[in-house]
Amino acid sequence: MNSLSKKTHLMSRVLIPLSLMLFSVLTWAQDAAAPTLEERLAKAESAAAAAQTAGDNAWMLVCSALVLLMTGPGLALFYGGLVRKKNVLATMMQSFIMMAVITVIWAIFGYSLAFGKIDNQLDSWNLIVGGFDFLFLNGVGTAPSAYAGTIPHLTFMVFQLMFAIITPALITGAFAERMKFSAMLVFCTLWAVIVYFPLAHMVWGDGGLLNAFLGGKIPALDFAGGTVVHISSGFSALVCALFLGKRIGYPKTPFAPHNLVLSVIGACLLWVGWFGFNAGSAVAAGGLASNAFVTTHFGAAAAALGWLVVEWLRIGKPTVLGGISGAVAGLVGITPAAGFVTPMSALAIGFIAGVVCFVAVTEVKKRLGYDDSLDAFGVHGVGGFTGAILTGVFANSAVNTVFKDANGNALPSGLLEGNPSQVLNQFLGALIAIVLTMIVTYLLLKIIDITIGVRVSGEDELSGLDISQHGEEGYNLDADLGVLGTVSGSASMSALPEMVEAKS
């Protein structure tokens, strides 16, 4: 063997064992660094939970924006188009200002009263109102809450805020064109504190009297606010209409809407925003939200047709105002039921709500003679009550399991499924809301009337609330005249009235 072969043989005897040792070390290190099956599963579960939180949170933030859209511009345009042109700004301002006022008091103490919980020594009070643990949003941060386990507490808080904003704004339709702006501010603020915050706690708060999921004594079902929002605002609207009395000239003087185009746009925005209102109340981007989304749409569509069919048969023409009013009535009627009933049941609920609200707005209002300016009671009060009762009829455990036996098996939810007592629960929940709302509304109006007065003077009412309350006009006709004069060039002043008439 030559020297080269010896060297090669020697190197092979040394390098091969070293290579094997190095390979063993690397393999051991790789195995040691590799996660175990349990660690990989835990990591996958953490990633899935993070994705669910992100998805649910994104959905709920969008829903919060949609519900705010319902107040401004939705309700502002809907109500603004229905009044006379001298009151359009004042009417829209009533919706807009609620976005500011209610937000501030909600942040300071309103959310705490609605969704806080009183300690064990005061359990009886906790049936009616929450505690002070969330004052100034203390403890309301990015971590989940007991009300929603997959979204930040802040998101749940701001979603509920949008409900608190629109509810007193709905009442303003009853006293449109005749209530002082200052009185409206005081009334709506105090009403939110004394009526809305406790009622929201009773229906949705932990330990609330009417909460079917968190220990309520009367398990009434209200998925998205049929009782909390619509019954409360609607029956308050009736008291307001009766207390303030009729507008000057009503009903002999025509009070036709000044701009139905605005109202149609507003109604369509309400319809779109209502998906956030109802589907968002699932508080997650899951199957329940899908069901609430579909039932909301079906209920509105069926109600619009129901209202128009009866109107067409009764007066010979289907009106645009009737169509949009029917759609809103259907949205109101399906609100308490959206997360408890099937899409086919939603069609029935919507159609019934459309017909019942038509009768309330036309026949009942005429026979009783009250001046509910924009039919807040006829649509929201009557529609909310109708929807609440029909929820007890059509609620289905296959959609949302509310009641369970000792073994965790689903029990019937509504009358048609074999639970007739739920209709009684729905009636009691609605009755509690009606009594609380009407008594507090009357007392507040009486106190405000004694102190600062609730109604504008006859002169101010005739001139319009835009000028008398805000010093502004929604439509500046003087500017239009100036433009006409400029465009006409050599046209004489004698021709100006004809030009204005032609333009109008």
C-alpha positions as CSV (number, residue, x, y, z in Angstrom):
1,M,0.0,0.0,0.0
2,N,1.5,3.3,-1.0
3,S,1.6,6.4,1.1
4,L,-1.5,8.0,-0.6
5,S,-3.6,5.0,-0.1
6,K,-2.6,4.9,3.6
7,K,-3.6,8.5,4.1
8,T,-6.9,7.9,2.4
9,H,-7.6,4.9,4.5
10,L,-6.7,6.8,7.6
11,M,-8.9,9.7,6.8
12,S,-11.8,7.4,6.1
13,R,-11.4,5.7,9.4
14,V,-11.5,9.1,11.1
15,L,-14.0,11.0,9.0
16,I,-16.7,8.4,8.8
17,P,-17.2,8.0,12.6
18,L,-17.0,11.8,12.9
19,S,-19.7,12.2,10.2
20,L,-21.9,9.7,11.9
21,M,-21.5,11.4,15.2
22,L,-22.2,14.8,13.7
23,F,-25.3,13.4,12.0
24,S,-26.5,12.0,15.2
25,V,-26.0,15.3,17.0
26,L,-27.9,17.2,14.4
27,T,-30.7,14.7,14.3
28,W,-31.0,14.8,18.1
29,A,-31.0,18.6,18.1
30,Q,-33.7,18.7,15.4
31,D,-35.8,16.3,17.3
32,A,-35.4,18.2,20.5
33,A,-36.4,21.5,18.8
34,A,-39.4,20.0,17.1
35,P,-42.8,20.7,18.9
36,T,-44.7,17.9,20.2
37,L,-48.2,16.9,18.9
38,E,-49.8,18.6,22.0
39,E,-47.8,21.8,21.3
40,R,-48.8,21.8,17.7
41,L,-52.5,21.4,18.6
42,A,-52.3,24.1,21.2
43,K,-50.7,26.5,18.6
44,A,-53.4,25.6,16.1
45,E,-56.2,26.3,18.6
46,S,-54.6,29.6,19.6
47,A,-54.4,30.7,15.9
48,A,-58.0,29.6,15.3
49,A,-59.2,31.5,18.4
50,A,-57.2,34.6,17.3
51,A,-58.8,34.3,13.8
52,Q,-62.3,34.0,15.3
53,T,-61.7,37.0,17.5
54,A,-60.5,39.1,14.6
55,G,-63.4,38.0,12.4
56,D,-66.1,38.6,15.1
57,N,-64.5,41.9,16.1
58,A,-64.5,43.1,12.5
59,W,-68.1,42.1,12.0
60,M,-69.2,43.8,15.2
61,L,-67.4,47.1,14.4
62,V,-69.1,47.1,11.0
63,C,-72.5,46.4,12.7
64,S,-71.9,49.3,15.1
65,A,-71.3,51.6,12.2
66,L,-74.5,50.3,10.5
67,V,-76.6,51.0,13.6
68,L,-75.2,54.5,13.9
69,L,-76.1,54.9,10.2
70,M,-79.7,54.2,11.1
71,T,-79.9,57.4,13.2
72,G,-77.8,59.7,11.0
73,P,-78.5,59.8,8.1
74,G,-81.2,57.2,8.1
75,L,-83.8,58.4,10.7
76,A,-82.8,62.0,10.1
77,L,-83.7,61.8,6.4
78,F,-86.7,59.6,7.0
79,Y,-88.3,62.0,9.6
80,G,-86.9,65.1,7.9
81,G,-88.7,64.4,4.6
82,L,-92.0,63.8,6.3
83,V,-92.4,67.2,8.0
84,R,-93.2,70.5,6.4
85,K,-90.2,72.3,4.9
86,K,-90.1,75.0,7.6
87,N,-89.3,72.2,10.1
88,V,-86.9,70.0,8.2
89,L,-83.6,71.2,9.9
90,A,-85.1,71.1,13.4
91,T,-86.4,67.6,12.9
92,M,-83.1,66.3,11.5
93,M,-81.2,68.1,14.4
94,Q,-83.2,66.1,16.9
95,S,-81.8,62.9,15.6
96,F,-78.3,64.3,15.2
97,I,-78.0,65.7,18.7
98,M,-78.8,62.4,20.2
99,M,-75.6,61.0,18.6
100,A,-73.7,63.5,20.8
101,V,-75.6,63.7,24.0
102,I,-76.3,60.0,24.5
103,T,-72.7,59.1,23.7
104,V,-71.4,61.3,26.5
105,I,-73.7,60.0,29.2
106,W,-73.3,56.4,28.1
107,A,-69.5,56.7,28.5
108,I,-69.8,58.3,32.0
109,F,-72.4,56.1,33.6
110,G,-75.0,54.8,31.1
111,Y,-73.2,51.7,30.1
112,S,-72.6,50.8,33.7
113,L,-76.3,51.2,34.6
114,A,-77.3,49.0,31.6
115,F,-74.7,46.3,31.8
116,G,-73.1,46.5,35.2
117,K,-74.0,44.2,38.1
118,I,-74.8,45.1,41.6
119,D,-73.2,43.1,44.4
120,N,-75.0,40.3,46.1
121,Q,-76.4,42.4,48.9
122,L,-78.6,44.2,46.5
123,D,-79.8,41.4,44.2
124,S,-83.3,42.7,44.1
125,W,-82.1,46.0,42.6
126,N,-80.0,44.1,40.0
127,L,-83.3,42.8,38.5
128,I,-84.0,46.4,37.4
129,V,-80.7,48.3,37.0
130,G,-77.0,47.6,36.8
131,G,-74.3,48.7,39.2
132,F,-71.5,51.3,39.0
133,D,-68.6,48.9,38.2
134,F,-68.2,50.4,34.7
135,L,-68.4,54.1,35.6
136,F,-66.3,56.1,33.2
137,L,-65.8,52.8,31.3
138,N,-63.6,51.5,34.1
139,G,-62.6,48.0,33.2
140,V,-63.9,48.2,29.7
141,G,-60.9,47.5,27.6
142,T,-59.7,45.2,24.8
143,A,-60.2,42.0,26.8
144,P,-63.5,40.0,26.2
145,S,-66.4,40.4,28.6
146,A,-69.0,38.1,30.1
147,Y,-71.4,39.3,27.4
148,A,-69.3,38.3,24.4
149,G,-66.3,36.0,24.7
150,T,-64.7,36.6,21.3
151,I,-64.7,40.4,20.9
152,P,-63.2,43.2,23.0
153,H,-65.3,44.6,25.8
154,L,-65.0,48.0,24.1
155,T,-66.6,46.7,20.9
156,F,-69.5,45.3,22.8
157,M,-69.9,48.6,24.6
158,V,-69.9,50.8,21.5
159,F,-72.3,48.4,19.7
160,Q,-74.8,48.8,22.5
161,L,-74.3,52.5,22.6
162,M,-75.7,52.8,19.1
163,F,-79.0,51.3,20.3
164,A,-79.1,53.8,23.1
165,I,-78.7,56.6,20.6
166,I,-81.5,55.7,18.2
167,T,-84.2,54.9,20.8
168,P,-84.9,58.4,22.1
169,A,-84.5,59.7,18.6
170,L,-87.4,57.6,17.5
171,I,-89.7,59.3,20.0
172,T,-89.1,62.7,18.4
173,G,-91.4,61.7,15.5
174,A,-94.4,62.0,17.8
175,F,-93.9,65.6,18.8
176,A,-92.3,66.8,15.5
177,E,-93.0,70.5,14.6
178,R,-94.1,71.7,18.0
179,M,-91.6,70.9,20.8
180,K,-88.9,73.2,22.1
181,F,-85.4,72.2,21.3
182,S,-84.4,72.8,25.0
183,A,-87.3,70.7,26.3
184,M,-86.5,68.0,23.8
185,L,-82.9,67.8,25.0
186,V,-83.8,67.6,28.7
187,F,-86.6,65.1,28.1
188,C,-84.6,62.7,25.9
189,T,-81.6,62.8,28.2
190,L,-83.6,62.1,31.3
191,W,-85.7,59.5,29.5
192,A,-82.6,57.6,28.4
193,V,-81.4,57.5,32.0
194,I,-84.6,56.6,33.7
195,V,-86.2,54.4,31.1
196,Y,-83.7,53.1,28.5
197,F,-80.8,52.2,30.7
198,P,-82.9,50.2,33.3
199,L,-84.9,48.5,30.5
200,A,-81.8,47.5,28.6
201,H,-80.5,46.0,31.8
202,M,-83.7,44.1,32.5
203,V,-83.7,42.5,29.1
204,W,-80.0,42.1,28.3
205,G,-78.1,42.7,31.5
206,D,-76.6,40.0,33.7
207,G,-79.4,39.1,36.2
208,G,-82.0,41.4,34.6
209,L,-85.6,40.7,35.3
210,L,-86.5,39.8,31.7
211,N,-83.3,38.2,30.6
212,A,-84.0,34.7,29.3
213,F,-80.3,33.7,29.2
214,L,-78.8,35.2,32.3
215,G,-81.1,34.4,35.2
216,G,-84.2,36.5,34.5
217,K,-87.3,35.9,36.6
218,I,-89.5,36.3,33.5
219,P,-87.7,34.8,30.5
220,A,-89.0,37.1,27.7
221,L,-87.3,36.9,24.3
222,D,-86.0,40.1,22.7
223,F,-83.2,39.4,20.3
224,A,-82.4,42.9,19.1
225,G,-84.7,45.4,20.9
226,G,-88.4,44.9,20.2
227,T,-89.1,45.7,23.8
228,V,-86.1,47.7,24.8
229,V,-86.1,50.0,21.7
230,H,-89.4,50.0,19.9
231,I,-92.1,49.3,22.5
232,S,-90.4,51.8,24.9
233,S,-90.0,54.6,22.3
234,G,-93.4,53.9,20.7
235,F,-95.5,54.1,23.8
236,S,-93.5,57.0,25.0
237,A,-94.4,58.7,21.7
238,L,-98.1,58.1,22.3
239,V,-97.8,59.9,25.7
240,C,-95.9,62.8,24.1
241,A,-98.5,63.2,21.4
242,L,-101.3,63.3,23.9
243,F,-99.5,65.6,26.3
244,L,-98.4,68.2,23.8
245,G,-101.7,68.2,21.9
246,K,-102.3,68.7,18.2
247,R,-100.4,70.9,15.9
248,I,-102.1,74.1,15.0
249,G,-104.6,73.4,12.2
250,Y,-104.5,69.6,12.7
251,P,-106.4,67.7,11.2
252,K,-108.2,70.2,9.0
253,T,-105.0,71.7,7.5
254,P,-103.1,69.4,5.2
255,F,-99.8,68.2,6.7
256,A,-98.3,66.5,3.6
257,P,-94.6,65.5,3.7
258,H,-92.5,68.2,2.1
259,N,-90.0,65.9,0.4
260,L,-90.8,62.2,0.1
261,V,-87.5,61.7,-1.8
262,L,-85.6,62.3,1.4
263,S,-87.9,59.9,3.3
264,V,-87.4,57.2,0.7
265,I,-83.6,57.5,1.0
266,G,-83.9,57.5,4.7
267,A,-86.0,54.4,4.7
268,C,-83.6,52.6,2.5
269,L,-80.7,53.5,4.8
270,L,-82.7,52.3,7.7
271,W,-83.3,49.0,5.9
272,V,-79.6,48.5,5.2
273,G,-78.6,49.7,8.7
274,W,-81.0,47.2,10.3
275,F,-78.8,44.3,9.3
276,G,-76.3,45.6,11.8
277,F,-79.1,46.2,14.3
278,N,-80.4,42.6,14.2
279,A,-77.7,40.4,12.8
280,G,-75.1,42.2,14.9
281,S,-77.1,41.2,18.0
282,A,-75.7,37.7,17.5
283,V,-72.5,39.3,18.8
284,A,-70.5,37.0,16.5
285,A,-70.0,36.3,12.8
286,G,-71.6,32.9,12.8
287,G,-74.7,31.0,11.8
288,L,-77.0,32.9,14.2
289,A,-76.0,36.2,12.6
290,S,-76.8,34.7,9.1
291,N,-80.3,33.7,10.4
292,A,-80.9,37.1,11.8
293,F,-79.7,38.8,8.6
294,V,-82.1,36.7,6.5
295,T,-85.1,37.0,8.7
296,T,-84.6,40.8,9.0
297,H,-84.7,41.1,5.2
298,F,-87.6,38.8,4.8
299,G,-89.6,40.5,7.5
300,A,-89.2,44.0,5.9
301,A,-90.1,42.8,2.4
302,A,-93.2,40.9,3.6
303,A,-94.4,43.9,5.6
304,A,-93.9,46.4,2.7
305,L,-96.1,44.1,0.6
306,G,-98.7,43.6,3.4
307,W,-99.1,47.4,3.9
308,L,-99.3,48.1,0.2
309,V,-101.9,45.4,-0.5
310,V,-104.2,46.7,2.2
311,E,-103.7,50.3,1.2
312,W,-104.3,49.4,-2.5
313,L,-107.5,47.7,-1.7
314,R,-108.6,50.5,0.6
315,I,-107.8,53.7,-1.3
316,G,-107.2,52.3,-4.8
317,K,-103.5,53.2,-5.0
318,P,-100.3,51.9,-3.5
319,T,-98.4,55.0,-2.2
320,V,-94.7,55.4,-1.9
321,L,-95.2,56.6,1.7
322,G,-97.1,53.4,2.4
323,G,-94.4,51.2,1.0
324,I,-91.6,52.7,3.1
325,S,-93.8,52.8,6.2
326,G,-94.6,49.2,5.7
327,A,-90.9,48.2,5.4
328,V,-90.1,50.0,8.6
329,A,-93.0,48.4,10.3
330,G,-91.7,45.0,9.2
331,L,-88.2,45.8,10.4
332,V,-89.7,46.8,13.8
333,G,-91.8,43.6,14.0
334,I,-89.0,41.2,13.2
335,T,-86.5,42.8,15.6
336,P,-87.4,40.8,18.7
337,A,-87.7,37.6,16.7
338,A,-84.8,37.8,14.3
339,G,-82.5,35.4,16.2
340,F,-85.3,33.0,17.3
341,V,-87.4,32.2,14.2
342,T,-86.9,30.7,10.8
343,P,-87.0,32.7,7.5
344,M,-90.4,31.4,6.6
345,S,-91.8,32.5,10.0
346,A,-90.2,35.9,9.3
347,L,-92.4,36.3,6.2
348,A,-95.5,35.7,8.4
349,I,-94.4,38.1,11.1
350,G,-93.5,40.8,8.6
351,F,-96.8,40.5,6.7
352,I,-98.8,40.6,9.9
353,A,-96.8,43.6,11.3
354,G,-97.4,45.5,8.0
355,V,-101.1,45.0,8.1
356,V,-101.5,45.7,11.9
357,C,-99.4,48.9,11.7
358,F,-101.4,50.1,8.7
359,V,-104.6,49.8,10.7
360,A,-103.0,51.6,13.7
361,V,-101.7,54.5,11.6
362,T,-105.0,55.0,9.6
363,E,-108.0,53.7,11.6
364,V,-106.9,53.8,15.2
365,K,-105.2,57.2,14.9
366,K,-108.2,58.7,13.2
367,R,-110.7,57.3,15.7
368,L,-108.8,58.3,18.8
369,G,-107.9,61.7,17.3
370,Y,-104.3,62.1,18.7
371,D,-101.6,63.9,16.6
372,D,-98.7,61.5,16.4
373,S,-96.9,63.6,13.8
374,L,-94.8,60.9,12.1
375,D,-96.6,57.8,13.4
376,A,-93.9,56.8,15.9
377,F,-96.5,55.0,18.0
378,G,-98.4,53.4,15.1
379,V,-95.2,52.0,13.7
380,H,-92.8,51.4,16.6
381,G,-95.2,51.0,19.5
382,V,-97.7,48.8,17.7
383,G,-95.1,47.1,15.6
384,G,-92.9,46.4,18.5
385,F,-95.7,44.9,20.6
386,T,-96.9,42.8,17.6
387,G,-93.4,41.5,17.1
388,A,-92.9,40.7,20.7
389,I,-96.1,38.6,20.9
390,L,-95.4,36.8,17.6
391,T,-91.9,36.0,18.8
392,G,-93.5,33.9,21.5
393,V,-95.6,32.2,18.8
394,F,-92.9,31.4,16.2
395,A,-89.7,31.0,18.3
396,N,-87.9,27.8,17.4
397,S,-85.3,25.9,19.4
398,A,-83.7,24.7,16.2
399,V,-82.7,28.3,15.4
400,N,-81.6,29.3,18.9
401,T,-81.8,27.0,21.9
402,V,-83.1,29.1,24.8
403,F,-84.5,26.5,27.3
404,K,-82.9,23.2,28.2
405,D,-83.8,20.3,30.5
406,A,-81.5,18.9,33.3
407,N,-79.6,16.8,30.8
408,G,-78.9,19.8,28.5
409,N,-81.4,18.8,25.8
410,A,-83.3,21.5,24.0
411,L,-86.9,22.3,25.1
412,P,-89.5,24.0,23.0
413,S,-89.2,27.8,22.6
414,G,-92.5,29.0,21.2
415,L,-96.2,28.3,21.0
416,L,-96.0,26.5,17.6
417,E,-93.2,24.3,19.0
418,G,-95.1,23.3,22.1
419,N,-94.4,26.1,24.6
420,P,-97.6,28.2,25.0
421,S,-96.3,29.8,28.2
422,Q,-93.8,31.8,26.2
423,V,-96.6,34.0,24.8
424,L,-97.4,34.9,28.3
425,N,-93.8,35.7,29.1
426,Q,-93.7,37.9,26.0
427,F,-96.9,39.7,27.0
428,L,-95.6,40.3,30.6
429,G,-92.3,41.7,29.3
430,A,-94.0,44.0,26.9
431,L,-96.5,45.1,29.6
432,I,-93.6,46.0,32.1
433,A,-92.0,48.1,29.4
434,I,-95.2,49.9,28.5
435,V,-96.1,50.7,32.1
436,L,-92.6,51.9,33.0
437,T,-92.3,54.0,29.8
438,M,-95.7,55.7,29.9
439,I,-95.5,56.6,33.6
440,V,-92.0,58.0,33.4
441,T,-92.7,59.8,30.2
442,Y,-95.7,61.6,31.6
443,L,-93.9,62.6,34.8
444,L,-90.9,63.9,32.9
445,L,-93.1,66.0,30.5
446,K,-95.1,67.4,33.4
447,I,-92.0,68.5,35.3
448,I,-90.4,70.0,32.2
449,D,-93.6,71.8,31.3
450,I,-93.8,73.4,34.7
451,T,-90.1,74.5,34.7
452,I,-89.2,75.5,31.1
453,G,-92.2,74.6,29.1
454,V,-92.4,71.8,26.5
455,R,-94.2,73.4,23.5
456,V,-93.2,76.4,21.4
457,S,-95.5,79.4,21.2
458,G,-98.1,79.5,18.5
459,E,-96.1,82.2,16.7
460,D,-93.0,80.1,16.7
461,E,-94.9,77.0,15.5
462,L,-96.4,79.0,12.6
463,S,-93.0,80.4,11.5
464,G,-91.4,77.0,11.8
465,L,-88.9,75.4,14.2
466,D,-86.0,75.9,11.8
467,I,-86.2,79.7,12.3
468,S,-87.6,79.9,15.8
469,Q,-85.3,77.3,17.4
470,H,-82.2,77.4,15.3
471,G,-82.2,80.6,13.3
472,E,-81.7,78.8,10.0
473,E,-83.6,77.6,7.0
474,G,-83.4,74.2,5.3
475,Y,-84.1,75.7,1.9
476,N,-82.8,79.2,1.2
477,L,-85.3,80.6,-1.3
478,D,-83.6,84.0,-1.3
479,A,-80.5,82.4,-2.7
480,D,-82.6,80.7,-5.4
481,L,-84.1,84.1,-6.4
482,G,-80.6,85.6,-6.7
483,V,-79.5,82.8,-8.9
484,L,-82.6,83.2,-11.1
485,G,-82.0,86.9,-11.4
486,T,-78.4,86.3,-12.5
487,V,-79.3,83.7,-15.0
488,S,-82.2,85.7,-16.5
489,G,-79.9,88.6,-17.4
490,S,-82.1,91.2,-18.9
491,A,-85.3,89.6,-17.6
492,S,-87.5,92.2,-15.9
493,M,-88.6,91.9,-12.3
494,S,-92.2,91.6,-13.4
495,A,-91.3,88.2,-14.9
496,L,-89.7,86.9,-11.7
497,P,-92.8,85.5,-10.0
498,E,-93.5,83.3,-13.1
499,M,-89.9,82.1,-13.1
500,V,-90.1,81.1,-9.4
501,E,-93.4,79.4,-10.0
502,A,-92.0,77.5,-13.0
503,K,-88.9,76.5,-11.0
504,S,-90.9,75.2,-8.1
